[in-house]
Amino acid sequence: MLKDENAKEDFTCTLHVKENPTQSLYEYLLKHKDKLFDCFISSDVKIHLDALFETGKIHSSTQLFFIPIRFRAKHSRDGVRIFVLR
């Protein structure tokens, strides 16, 4: 999560989990990171496959890259709203 006052916001999702008033927004997001991850599941991902062919042997590896996501979280009556920054 980054602070960027000039970025354009695109609504992504709402985390509908009741907040603890003594908990910071950062602690809230850490506690509910699985639900937060679901908000970004359709985001850009790159897959890279390497294959090396030698005599009688094949060596291959696959790498999965998640593109970094900048987002903003805001409190609302029904939970925490997540916006992707463009």
C-alpha positions, 0 to 999 in steps of 0.5 A, spaced: 500 500 500 502 506 497 501 513 499 500 517 492 495 523 492 495 524 484 494 517 482 487 515 479 483 510 483 479 504 480 475 501 485 477 493 486 473 490 491 470 491 499 473 487 504 466 485 508 470 484 515 468 487 521 474 492 524 477 492 531 477 499 533 484 499 536 487 496 530 491 500 525 489 499 517 495 496 516 494 491 521 487 489 519 490 488 512 495 483 514 490 480 518 485 479 512 491 478 507 487 472 504 481 476 502 485 482 500 489 477 495 482 475 492 481 482 490 487 482 486 487 475 483 485 477 476 491 482 476 497 481 471 501 475 472 507 473 467 509 466 466 516 464 463 518 457 461 525 456 460 527 449 457 534 447 455 535 441 451 542 437 452 543 430 449 538 425 452 536 430 457 531 436 458 532 441 463 526 446 464 523 451 469 517 455 470 517 462 473 511 465 475 511 473 476 506 477 480 506 484 477 507 489 483 500 492 485 499 499 488 493 500 491 489 504 496 485 502 502 479 506 505 474 505 511 467 505 509 461 503 513 461 496 510 468 494 511 474 497 507 474 499 500 480 497 496 482 501 490 488 500 485 492 506 483 493 507 476 
